[in-house]
Each structure stands twice: as structure tokens, then as C-alpha cells.
Amino acid sequence: MKEIEHSYKDKVTVYSDFFDETLREDIFKESKKHFVSKNLLFDDTHQVTDCIIDCHGLNMSDSRYFPYEVNCWNILCLKIKQYVVKYAERFDCDSTDIIPFACWGERFSSECSGYVENPIADFEDVFNEYSKVPTFRYDSAKKSVDRKGQVQKHFIESTYTLYSTSPSVGTIVYLDEDKATETIHGYKSSPSHIDTPQNSLIIYDGNYRHTNMYPHKCHHQKYSINFTWYINRPFEVPDWILP
């Protein structure tokens, strides 16, 4: 595993080769169990699962508390937390301040409606299918919040790219909010596009507007595990605790 050098490393951290291949395959196998129709919150341009792990335990199992009965999820939780804590040092935080909030899966695969099994051309990467880099609406990217309004904290985002055939289908983060300009169509700001190859982890401040990219209407595939954390200041007794 190593940290990837890129232009935004002062604000966004990316690690490559995050897990060994055996563990990545174990997580991949277990994650597919959560992409069943009864467990999907969204099934259109790509699929989004209900929480895989949250304060109620490991979904679709009898495990209510850590450690969970499927060990690969234990390893994933602890290792991602380790590097989120490292990222959060810039906020003068330690491991006791970092609390898990939600963990869920997203994918674009052959099970999705927009998947094209036999493309006209065999592109190596999704952006090669366009004459120019696709544009993104500023208001389509959101800051991290608790939609139920129960947790009013500073969030940190982490996304593990479990499987990907197109590294450029990464993450869009608006890192220069202060430079956003108002137009008749709303605010506009230049997005930072960060590649997230297979078996990589990206970590960034949830106060940045952001969105994870997924292929669509092509033959490429992508699975990711999204894990949101928050800084527990001022201190409140958390519903979900990891060591």
C-alpha cells in the first residue's frame, strides 16, 4: 500500500493497493450479497444498497456489534478507520474523536439497466469514449449531512473502490468553494477530478461538495464501499463504536 501523489494531496488523500488481493476478493464476494433487490435503495443509473454496516450491526446477518461474524468487514472497518484518523489529524483529532456514521455499497455492473455488453469500440477507459471530459453541475454535488438531522457534526468521507475497469471513473470534489461564482443558473465552481483505481481508498473533508462517479451506458463496471465518519465534537455518546 502507498499514498498516491496528486495535485490535491493537501486536501484529499488517496491510497493504492489498500488491501491484499485475497482480502479484496473476500470483500467483493461478500458485498455482492447486499446488492439484492430487497436491499437496494436506488436502482436506476447505478445501484445503491441500504447500509451494509451501521449502528444496528452488519446488515443481513445476526451480528449486532463489532466484531461482526464476517471477518472481512471487521478488517475493512478497522483499517479504513486507521487512515481516516490519520487524515483527521489536520483537525487536531485522535482516534477517540472519529465515529463511524454509515457504510454502504454502490455499483454499476452487468445487472444495471444501462450496461452495454458489446460496445462498438473497446475503450480502455471511460473518458476515452468522449470527445471532451464530461461537465458536472455544481448543484449535483453535495456536502455530507445527516438527512435525518440527528447528527450535527463535521463529516469525513472515505470511499474504497472495490472493483473498477475504468480508473478515471473516480470522485469529483469541489475543493475551491470560496472561488464559486454566482450565475443565472446558480453557483459554478471548477471541480477537481480524482482517479480512483481498483483497490484504492480516497479520503476527504465532507464539507466539500462531492460526488462519486459511476459508468453508464457502456461496458465498464465499478463497485465501491462508501464509509462516512464524523468528528464527535462537542462530545455526545455515539450509537456506533469501533475500537
Secondary structure, 3 states (H helix, E strand, C coil): CEECCCCCCCCEEEEECCCCHHHHHHHHHHHHCCCCHHHEEEECCCEEEEEEEECCEECCCCCCCCCCCCHHHHHHHHHHHHHHHHHHHHHCCCHHHEEEEEEEEEEECCCCCCCCCCCCCCCCCHHHHCCCCCCCCHHHCECCCCCCCCCCCEEEEEEEEEEECCCCCCEEEECCHHHCEEECCEEECCCEEECCCCCEEEEEECCCEEEECCCCCCCCCEEEEEEEEEECCCCCCCCCCCC
